[in-house]
């Protein structure tokens, strides 16, 4: 953005909100587009889901259970497990079910529960 370029960034765009706020200010100041690349949000299935919700085909959504996981061998030095490398489920794959919940409910979830197995 410092070179006048729009930015579409792979997730996570930053590790926390404090890191993100200056980027938003810079994009606004320069009139540039800044977005985290949440690819699943743009799938045709999401569009169809929104249509069905808006048309009332699904009824009132009261609870969402979503799982997105994979088996990964434990390595404390790998970025997925190392907090110093912004590791952890939320910044990697956990954001997908949360994004789905926000999309469906139209607001942030009241509660997020993660089960470690």
Backbone as a ProteinNet text record, in pm:
[ID]
protein_1_A
[PRIMARY]
XXXXXXXXXXXXXXXXXXXXXXXXXXXXXXXXXXXXXXXXXXXXXXXXXXXXXXXXXXXXXXXXXXXXXXXXXXXXXXXXXXXXXXXXXXXXXXXXXXXXXXXXXXXXXXXXXXXXX
[TERTIARY]
82.2	0	86.4	205.4	294.1	337.7	321.4	354.6	230.5	116.7	-6.5	-76	-46.8	-105.9	-219	-328	-434.5	-380.1	-436.4	-383.1	-494.3	-473.9	-554.1	-456.4	-472.1	-372	-424	-340.8	-375.8	-395.5	-482.7	-508.9	-394.8	-372.8	-432.4	-362	-440.1	-382	-289.4	-327.7	-243.1	-274.5	-199.9	-220	-328.1	-351.1	-451.7	-503.6	-606	-670.4	-576.1	-491	-397.2	-302	-264.5	-179.7	-258.7	-387.8	-471.7	-513.7	-541.9	-593.8	-506.9	-375.2	-293.9	-302.4	-321.6	-335.2	-463.8	-571.6	-699.5	-685.6	-621.2	-602.1	-520.5	-415.6	-333.2	-413.3	-490.6	-572.6	-673.2	-737.1	-833.4	-764.6	-650	-574.6	-536.1	-496.5	-450.6	-561.8	-683.2	-794.3	-773.2	-715	-681.7	-771.6	-785.6	-861.3	-771.3	-818.2	-745.1	-842	-804.5	-893.4	-814.3	-862.9	-809.5	-875.5	-798.4	-848.9	-917.8	-1044.7	-1124.2	-1199.1	-1133.4	-1183.6	-1318.2	-1341.2	-1465.8	-1588.8	-1574.4	-1685.8	-1741.1	-1663.6	-1703.6	-1742.1	-1757.8	-1802.4	-1949.1	-1987.7	-2128.5	-2223.4	-2178.5	-2263	-2298.8	-2207.7	-2236.7	-2344.6	-2336.5	-2438.1	-2575.4	-2580.9	-2706.6	-2758.6	-2670.2	-2709.6	-2771.7	-2710.1	-2764	-2903.4	-2921.7	-3053.6	-3157.5	-3125.3	-3219.3	-3251.8	-3151.8	-3176	-3267	-3236.1	-3316.1	-3459.2	-3477.7	-3611.1	-3686.6	-3622.4	-3686.9	-3698.4	-3627.1	-3636.4	-3580.8	-3493.1	-3430.2	-3494.5	-3583	-3640.1	-3539.8	-3572.9	-3485.1	-3365	-3246.9	-3124.3	-3097.8	-3089.6	-3070.6	-2935.8	-2877.2	-2749.8	-2674	-2545.3	-2459.8	-2349.9	-2334	-2220.2	-2140.2	-2015.7	-1931.4	-1794.3	-1738.3	-1608.3	-1526.1	-1405.5	-1311.1	-1178.1	-1132.3	-1010.7	-931.4	-811.8	-727.2	-627.1	-576	-477.6	-339.3	-267.9	-135.6	-40.4	71.5	164.2	217.6	221.8	266.6	414.6	443.6	580.1	578.2	629.1	620.2	689.2	776.6	844.9	770.5	673.6	596.8	506.7	481.5	402.1	261.5	205	69.9	64	172	173.4	249.5	324.7	412.4	346.2	307.6	243.6	331.3	462	551.6	547.2	493.6	478.1	330.9	252.5	108.1	35.1	84.3	22.3	-105.1	-170	-293.1	-409.1	-510.7	-624.6	-700.8	-717	-801.5	-748.2	-620.3	-564.6	-543.1	-556.2	-532.7	-664.8	-727.6	-851.4	-975	-956.7	-1070.3	-1153.5	-1093.9	-1165.9	-1275.3	-1264.5	-1365.4	-1502.3	-1512.9	-1645	-1696.7	-1606.6	-1649.9	-1704.4	-1638	-1686	-1822.7	-1840.5	-1970.3	-2078.2	-2048.4	-2145.7	-2182.3	-2084.4	-2110.5	-2193.8	-2162.4	-2235.4	-2381.6	-2404.8	-2540.3	-2621	-2560.8	-2634	-2640.4	-2547.8	-2546.5	-2487.6	-2418.3	-2354.5	-2250.3	-2170.4	-2071.1	-2140.1	-2082.9	-2142.9	-2143.6	-2243.2	-2247.8	-2140.3	-2110.4	-2014.7	-1945.6	-1816.8	-1740.9	-1676.2	-1699	-1643.8	-1553.5	-1434.4	-1340.4	-1310.3	-1318.6	-1289.2	-1153.6	-1068.8	-935.9	-942.6	-909.5	-915.1	-779.3
-119.5	0	125.6	113.3	230.3	265.5	171.9	196	215.5	241.1	269.1	146.8	29.8	-94.4	-141.8	-191.1	-254.9	-385.7	-432.6	-552.7	-653.2	-774.7	-889.8	-985.3	-1005.4	-1076.7	-1210.7	-1312.6	-1443	-1428.6	-1511.1	-1506.2	-1569.1	-1529.7	-1411.3	-1285.7	-1182.8	-1057.6	-997.1	-1012.1	-978	-1077	-1069.8	-1161.9	-1112.4	-980.9	-926.6	-792.7	-741.9	-617.1	-497.9	-496.8	-384.9	-373.4	-485	-482.7	-443.9	-475.4	-451.4	-305.4	-238.6	-101.7	-5.1	-5.8	86	57.3	-70.2	-104.7	-47.7	-55.7	0.7	151.3	217.1	362.5	399.2	322.6	348.9	329	220.5	195.6	308.7	352.5	462.3	591.7	619.6	741.5	744.3	630.8	623.9	586.3	559.7	521.3	386.6	293.9	162.4	53	-54.2	-171.6	-261.1	-300.7	-391.7	-499.6	-625.5	-734.7	-860.2	-931.3	-1062.7	-1162.4	-1252.2	-1345.6	-1464.1	-1446.7	-1555.3	-1623.1	-1714.7	-1773.9	-1841.3	-1907.3	-1983	-1893	-1770.7	-1675.2	-1648.1	-1672.9	-1641.9	-1765.6	-1877.7	-1999	-1985	-2044.8	-2039.9	-2093.3	-2189.6	-2244.6	-2138.2	-2047.6	-1938.4	-1846.9	-1817.7	-1733.1	-1799.6	-1929.8	-2003.1	-2008.5	-2030.4	-2031.9	-1898.2	-1788.7	-1655.7	-1639.4	-1685.1	-1677.5	-1753.3	-1876.3	-1958	-1894.8	-1837.5	-1771.1	-1651.3	-1569.2	-1448.5	-1481.5	-1594.7	-1637.1	-1712.3	-1737.5	-1808.3	-1958.3	-2012.9	-2156.6	-2244.6	-2188.7	-2267.7	-2246.5	-2149.3	-2117.5	-2040.3	-2023.8	-1948	-2034	-1981.4	-2051.4	-2017	-2119.4	-2097.9	-2146.1	-2238.6	-2295.7	-2346.1	-2329.2	-2377.5	-2463	-2582.4	-2666.2	-2685.6	-2645.5	-2654.3	-2707.6	-2787.7	-2847.9	-2841	-2798.6	-2799.4	-2839.3	-2957.1	-3003.8	-3096	-3122.7	-3218.6	-3273.5	-3390.1	-3453.9	-3406.5	-3346.7	-3293	-3342.2	-3402.6	-3453.1	-3338.6	-3360.8	-3256.8	-3228.4	-3102	-3051.5	-2913	-2897.4	-2768.9	-2653.5	-2683.7	-2578.1	-2535.6	-2616.6	-2583.3	-2464.5	-2380.7	-2259.4	-2287.8	-2402.1	-2433.9	-2446.1	-2491.3	-2513.6	-2407.3	-2323.6	-2227.6	-2090.4	-2048.6	-1917.4	-1800.7	-1815.5	-1709.3	-1691.8	-1790.8	-1783.8	-1765.6	-1716	-1693.6	-1824.8	-1930.1	-2060.3	-2074.2	-2184.3	-2214.3	-2232.1	-2300.4	-2335.2	-2213.8	-2112.2	-1999.7	-1927.1	-1900.4	-1826.2	-1913.6	-2043.1	-2129.5	-2179.5	-2277.3	-2331.3	-2298.6	-2262	-2232.6	-2114.7	-2028.2	-1910.6	-1946.2	-2060.4	-2098	-2124.4	-2207.2	-2224	-2095.5	-2014.3	-1887.2	-1795	-1789.4	-1708.3	-1756.5	-1886.8	-1942.5	-1898.2	-1906.1	-1866.3	-1719.1	-1633	-1489.6	-1465.2	-1533.6	-1518.7	-1559.9	-1673.8	-1726.1	-1640.4	-1605.6	-1533.3	-1382.6	-1331.8	-1188	-1107.3	-1174.8	-1108.1	-1202.1	-1149.9	-1233.4	-1334.2	-1452.9	-1553	-1507.2	-1553	-1525.5	-1604.5	-1721.7	-1809	-1894.3	-1917.9	-2008.7	-2110.5	-2238.3	-2343.9	-2429.7	-2454.8	-2538.5	-2661.8	-2776.7	-2901.9	-2952.6	-2977.5	-3034	-3183.4	-3260.3	-3406.1	-3466.5
0	0	0	57.9	57.6	-84.1	-178	-318.6	-405	-338.4	-411.6	-468.6	-413.7	-464.6	-373.7	-434.2	-359.2	-302.9	-192	-127.6	-98.5	-147.9	-113.1	-46.5	83.4	161.7	210.1	202.2	257.7	408.1	463.4	606.4	685.2	805.1	865	816.1	791.9	743.3	849	974.1	1088.7	1199.1	1306.1	1417.3	1512.6	1515.7	1606.8	1554.7	1619.9	1576.9	1587.4	1688.1	1703.1	1584.5	1526.7	1408	1283.3	1282.3	1165	1150.7	1260.8	1256.9	1176.3	1191.8	1109.9	960.2	924.3	782.8	725.5	802.6	759.4	740.9	834.7	825.3	702	674.5	556.9	428.4	422.3	303.1	282.9	388.9	378.3	334.2	392.5	359.4	211.7	159	20.2	-78.4	-27.4	-114.5	-180.8	-105.1	-160	-102.3	-177.8	-136.4	-53.4	63.4	151.1	196.2	176.1	214.5	246.4	347.9	377	281.6	226.2	125.3	191.4	224.8	283	168.8	100.1	-23.3	-7.1	105.5	119.6	117.5	159.5	162.3	22.2	-80.3	-217.2	-299.1	-232.2	-301.2	-341.4	-453.1	-493.9	-386.1	-307.5	-201.5	-97.6	-69.1	24.9	-32.1	-160.1	-224	-215.1	-245.1	-239.2	-95.5	-1.6	139.3	179.3	137.8	169.7	109.4	-14.9	-78.8	2.8	42.5	118.6	254.1	318.2	446.9	426.9	327.5	301.4	260.5	191.8	148.3	257.9	370.4	480.5	460.3	364.5	336.2	448.1	529.8	635.3	771.6	783.4	913.7	998.3	1124.4	1215	1254	1231.4	1270.4	1416.3	1499.2	1642.2	1692	1619.9	1663	1541.4	1544.1	1435.7	1496.5	1445.7	1480.8	1353.5	1356.7	1237.5	1276.5	1189.6	1215.3	1088.1	1101.4	990.6	1052.8	1021.3	1086.7	995.1	1037.2	969	1068.7	1039.7	1126.5	1083.4	1176.6	1146.2	1254.8	1217.4	1319.6	1406.2	1535.8	1628.3	1611.1	1590.6	1583.6	1646.4	1767.6	1836.9	1765.1	1669.4	1595.1	1468.8	1426	1306	1334.9	1236.8	1257.1	1307.8	1275.9	1321.8	1473.7	1536.4	1680.3	1757.9	1692.1	1759.1	1771	1892.9	1910.5	1862.8	1870.2	1824.1	1672.8	1602.3	1456.8	1420	1515.7	1497.9	1474.3	1537.1	1522	1602.5	1581.8	1653.5	1558.5	1605.7	1522	1471.7	1553.4	1513.7	1391.2	1386.3	1273.3	1150.5	1164.7	1049.7	991.7	1055.2	999.3	1082.3	1207.8	1294.5	1247.5	1169.8	1122.4	1022.1	955.4	856.2	919.1	1024.3	1085	1150.9	1202.6	1262.4	1154.4	1040.4	928.5	881.7	876.1	838.7	937.9	1065.8	1168	1155.7	1136.3	1120.1	995.4	888.1	762.9	779.3	842.7	859.3	956.4	1068.8	1173.1	1147.5	1065.1	1038.6	1152.9	1243.5	1357	1416.9	1508.2	1574.7	1665.9	1680.3	1768.3	1914.3	1988.3	2132.1	2205.4	2153	2218.9	2113.8	2134.1	2049.4	2141.9	2114.1	2196.4	2109.3	2157.1	2083.8	2168.1	2105.7	2175.9	2132	2227.8	2199	2223.8	2124.6	2139.6	2126
[MASK]
+++++++++++++++++++++++++++++++++++++++++++++++++++++++++++++++++++++++++++++++++++++++++++++++++++++++++++++++++++++

